[in-house]
Amino acid sequence: MNVIAPSPLARGNLPAPSYLSIGAGNHLAYLLRQDRVGSTVVQMVSALSGEGTSSLARDLSLIAAKYSPLRVLLVDVGAPGDRQSEWFRRKLDYAPSAQHYIAGLPADIVVRQVGAGALCVSETRGSCQVSAVDWALAVQILRNEFDLLILDSPALAGSFDAVMMAPHVDQNVLVVAAEATRSAVAQNLRDRIQDVGGNIAGTILNKRRFHIPRALYRFI
C-alpha cells in the first residue's frame, strides 16, 4: 500500500472532535510520539466500559489526522460491531471501494479511508471474532503503513484483549472515569499491563466535573 499524504483540503473535511479539545489533542499526540523514529502505536484502554475510551481514541485520531501531516489509523479492537466505523458512516459517506488491500493482513481485518482519506479506520468482516493474536499481527503489519496507530481496545472487565495487546504497542494510555472508577480497579488494570511488559504512557482522568467555578482552581 503506497500511502500519500492527503492535501490540507482533504484533512479539513474530517468531522470536528466532540470531547477532546484541539489543543489538548495536539499536545497528547506530540507527547506520545516525541523522540520516536518511525511509527507509533498507542493503545487506549479502561478497566470498565463506559469510561469514554472510544470517544477519546476517535477524537485523538481526528485531531492528529486533521492538524498534522501524520498518516493516522484508528484501530477498533475487540468484538465485532465496528463501532468506530459506524460512527463515521453516520458522519460521512465513504464508498466500499475505499478499502485498502494490505499484504499479509489477517483476512478478517480490513482498512478503509474516512472521507477524503486523511484518516483510516479498521473494520472486521461480517460477524467474525478476531483474536488478540491476529490483532497483534495486524498491528505489526499496519505500523509500516501509518505514522500513528491508535487502538480503541475493549475494557478489561469484558475482555482480556487489551492486556494481551499491551506488550505489542509502544504506549498504553489508561482511561479512568473521574468519581466513578475505584482506585483499586484502576490499579488492577495498571498492574495487569505492567505484568506482561506493557509500557504505560500515562492516565487520562475523563469526565471530570468542576464542583467550584473553573477559574478559582488556579488559586487552590
C-alpha positions as CSV (number, residue, x, y, z in Angstrom):
1,M,0.0,0.0,0.0
2,N,1.5,3.3,-1.1
3,V,0.1,5.9,1.3
4,I,0.2,9.5,0.0
5,A,-0.2,12.3,2.5
6,P,-3.6,13.9,1.8
7,S,-4.0,17.6,0.9
8,P,-4.9,20.2,3.6
9,L,-8.4,20.4,2.0
10,A,-8.9,16.7,2.5
11,R,-7.8,17.0,6.1
12,G,-10.3,19.8,6.6
13,N,-13.2,17.7,5.5
14,L,-12.9,15.5,8.6
15,P,-15.6,15.8,11.4
16,A,-14.7,18.0,14.3
17,P,-13.7,16.3,17.6
18,S,-16.6,16.0,20.1
19,Y,-14.9,15.8,23.5
20,L,-11.1,16.4,23.3
21,S,-10.0,19.9,22.6
22,I,-7.8,20.5,19.6
23,G,-5.0,21.9,21.8
24,A,-5.1,19.0,24.2
25,G,-5.2,16.5,21.3
26,N,-2.3,18.0,19.5
27,H,-0.3,18.1,22.8
28,L,-1.1,14.5,23.6
29,A,-0.2,13.3,20.1
30,Y,3.1,15.2,20.4
31,L,3.9,13.6,23.8
32,L,3.1,10.1,22.6
33,R,5.4,10.5,19.5
34,Q,8.2,12.6,20.8
35,D,11.7,11.2,20.4
36,R,10.4,8.3,18.3
37,V,11.6,7.3,14.9
38,G,9.1,5.7,12.6
39,S,5.5,4.8,13.5
40,T,3.9,5.0,16.9
41,V,1.3,2.5,18.2
42,V,-0.9,3.7,21.1
43,Q,-3.5,1.6,22.9
44,M,-6.2,3.3,24.8
45,V,-8.0,1.2,27.4
46,S,-10.1,1.4,30.5
47,A,-10.9,-1.0,33.3
48,L,-14.7,-0.7,32.9
49,S,-16.9,0.0,30.0
50,G,-18.4,3.5,29.6
51,E,-15.4,5.4,30.7
52,G,-15.0,7.2,27.4
53,T,-12.2,5.3,25.8
54,S,-13.8,5.1,22.3
55,S,-14.7,8.8,22.2
56,L,-11.2,9.9,23.3
57,A,-9.5,7.5,20.8
58,R,-11.7,8.8,18.0
59,D,-11.1,12.4,18.9
60,L,-7.3,12.0,19.1
61,S,-7.3,10.3,15.7
62,L,-9.4,13.1,14.2
63,I,-7.1,15.8,15.6
64,A,-3.9,14.1,14.6
65,A,-5.2,13.5,11.1
66,K,-6.6,17.0,10.6
67,Y,-3.9,19.1,12.2
68,S,-0.7,17.3,11.5
69,P,0.9,15.6,8.4
70,L,0.7,12.2,10.1
71,R,-0.9,9.2,8.4
72,V,-3.3,8.0,11.0
73,L,-5.2,4.8,11.5
74,L,-7.9,4.2,14.2
75,V,-8.0,0.5,15.1
76,D,-11.2,-0.8,16.5
77,V,-10.0,-3.8,18.6
78,G,-12.4,-6.3,20.1
79,A,-15.8,-7.8,19.4
80,P,-17.4,-7.5,16.0
81,G,-19.6,-4.4,15.6
82,D,-17.2,-1.8,14.1
83,R,-18.4,0.9,16.5
84,Q,-15.9,3.4,15.2
85,S,-16.6,2.7,11.5
86,E,-20.4,3.0,12.1
87,W,-19.9,6.4,13.8
88,F,-18.0,7.7,10.7
89,R,-20.7,6.2,8.4
90,R,-23.2,8.4,10.1
91,K,-21.0,11.5,9.7
92,L,-19.5,10.9,6.3
93,D,-20.2,8.7,3.3
94,Y,-17.2,6.6,2.2
95,A,-17.6,4.0,-0.5
96,P,-16.8,0.3,-0.2
97,S,-14.2,0.9,-2.9
98,A,-12.2,2.9,-0.4
99,Q,-10.9,-0.4,1.1
100,H,-7.2,-0.8,1.1
101,Y,-5.5,-4.1,0.3
102,I,-2.5,-4.6,2.6
103,A,-0.4,-7.7,2.0
104,G,-0.2,-10.1,5.0
105,L,-3.1,-8.5,6.9
106,P,-5.4,-11.2,8.5
107,A,-8.3,-11.8,6.2
108,D,-11.0,-10.8,8.7
109,I,-9.5,-7.3,9.1
110,V,-9.9,-4.6,6.5
111,V,-8.9,-0.9,6.4
112,R,-11.0,1.9,4.9
113,Q,-10.4,5.5,4.3
114,V,-12.6,8.0,6.1
115,G,-13.9,10.8,3.9
116,A,-11.2,12.1,1.6
117,G,-8.6,9.9,3.0
118,A,-6.8,11.9,5.7
119,L,-7.8,9.2,8.3
120,C,-8.3,5.4,8.0
121,V,-10.3,3.1,10.3
122,S,-10.3,-0.6,10.7
123,E,-13.3,-2.9,10.2
124,T,-13.9,-6.6,10.7
125,R,-15.6,-8.8,8.2
126,G,-19.2,-9.8,9.0
127,S,-19.6,-11.2,12.5
128,C,-16.0,-12.5,12.8
129,Q,-14.4,-12.5,16.2
130,V,-10.8,-11.5,15.6
131,S,-8.3,-12.9,18.2
132,A,-5.8,-10.8,20.0
133,V,-3.1,-12.8,18.3
134,D,-4.4,-11.7,14.9
135,W,-4.7,-8.1,16.1
136,A,-1.1,-8.2,17.3
137,L,0.0,-9.5,13.8
138,A,-2.1,-6.8,12.1
139,V,-0.6,-4.0,14.2
140,Q,3.0,-5.1,13.2
141,I,2.0,-5.0,9.5
142,L,0.0,-1.8,9.7
143,R,2.8,0.1,11.5
144,N,4.6,0.0,8.2
145,E,1.8,1.9,6.5
146,F,0.9,4.6,9.0
147,D,2.7,7.1,11.3
148,L,0.3,6.8,14.2
149,L,-2.0,3.9,15.1
150,I,-4.5,4.5,17.8
151,L,-6.1,1.3,19.2
152,D,-9.5,1.6,20.8
153,S,-9.5,-1.6,22.9
154,P,-12.3,-3.1,25.0
155,A,-12.4,-2.6,28.7
156,L,-10.7,-5.2,30.9
157,A,-14.0,-6.0,32.6
158,G,-15.3,-7.6,29.4
159,S,-12.2,-8.8,27.6
160,F,-8.5,-9.6,28.1
161,D,-7.6,-8.4,24.6
162,A,-6.1,-5.1,25.8
163,V,-3.7,-6.9,28.2
164,M,-2.6,-9.3,25.5
165,M,-2.0,-6.4,23.1
166,A,-0.2,-4.3,25.7
167,P,3.4,-5.6,25.0
168,H,2.8,-5.3,21.2
169,V,2.2,-1.5,21.3
170,D,4.6,1.4,22.0
171,Q,2.4,3.2,24.5
172,N,-0.6,2.3,26.7
173,V,-2.9,5.1,27.8
174,L,-5.3,4.3,30.6
175,V,-8.7,6.0,30.7
176,V,-10.3,6.4,34.1
177,A,-13.7,8.0,34.7
178,A,-13.4,10.6,37.5
179,E,-15.5,10.0,40.6
180,A,-16.7,6.7,39.2
181,T,-13.9,4.2,38.9
182,R,-12.5,2.9,42.2
183,S,-8.7,3.3,42.6
184,A,-8.3,-0.4,43.2
185,V,-10.0,-1.2,39.9
186,A,-7.7,1.3,38.0
187,Q,-4.6,-0.1,39.8
188,N,-5.6,-3.6,38.8
189,L,-5.6,-2.5,35.1
190,R,-2.2,-0.8,35.5
191,D,-0.7,-3.9,37.2
192,R,-2.1,-6.3,34.6
193,I,-0.5,-4.3,31.8
194,Q,2.8,-3.9,33.6
195,D,2.9,-7.6,34.4
196,V,3.0,-8.5,30.7
197,G,5.7,-5.9,30.0
198,G,3.4,-3.2,28.6
199,N,4.7,0.4,28.7
200,I,2.2,2.9,30.3
201,A,2.5,6.4,29.0
202,G,0.0,7.8,31.5
203,T,-3.6,8.1,32.6
204,I,-6.4,10.3,31.3
205,L,-8.8,11.3,34.0
206,N,-12.0,11.5,32.0
207,K,-15.4,13.0,32.7
208,R,-14.1,15.3,35.4
209,R,-16.7,17.6,36.9
210,F,-15.8,21.0,38.4
211,H,-17.7,21.5,41.7
212,I,-16.4,25.1,42.1
213,P,-16.0,27.6,39.2
214,R,-13.1,26.6,37.0
215,A,-11.4,30.0,37.3
216,L,-10.9,29.5,41.0
217,Y,-8.8,26.4,40.6
218,R,-5.7,28.5,39.9
219,F,-5.9,29.9,43.5
220,I,-6.1,26.5,45.2
